[in-house]
Amino acid sequence: MSSTPTGERADLLATIRAHRAFVRFTTNGLDDAAAATRSTVSELTIGGIVKHLAATERSWMGFAVGGAVEMERHQVDWLDQHRMRPDETLAGLLDRYAAVAAHTDGLIAELPDLDTAHPLPQAPWFEPGASWSVRRVVLHLIAETAQHVGHADIIREAIDGQQTMG
């Protein structure tokens, strides 16, 4: 495989990278206290969103490579992955997110076939017996990241008026 992805792979990488950049932009200028601030009735914080996105991306790319068994190996506590604990820093969460992103980008660029599919884990929100391809996983991660950019933008605007876009 080429060291510089082209075509579909380049498009997928450009899209997920753009949404990740919006997440990172939303954190600009925040200290740890602000990143851990709940500014809405939701439990979400900007630090928690960064943490959740890293955990979700890691888990789904585990699935893309090794199926549900590998995905389950990367599962973390559902509530904890959405919270920025007092022992965590925004810088540390962003570093982890960057490391996960680099790993994902490498997989998108180098996996032999984006059509490789695995059966989804059994869960009430998945159609029984359904399978997802690597491509579908990457598209899901793009959608998940984009959705959380909006959440982070609302939280940030409520904290200090800054907006990601606009």
Secondary structure, DSSP 8 states (H G I E B T S, - for coil): --SS--HHHHHHHHHHHHHHHHHHHHHTT--HHHHT---SSSS--HHHHHHHHHHHHHHHHHHHHHHHHHHHHT---TTGGGS--TT--HHHHHHHHHHHHHHHHHHHHH-S-TT-EEE----TTS-TT-EEEHHHHHHHHHHHHHHHHHHHHHHHHHHHS--S--
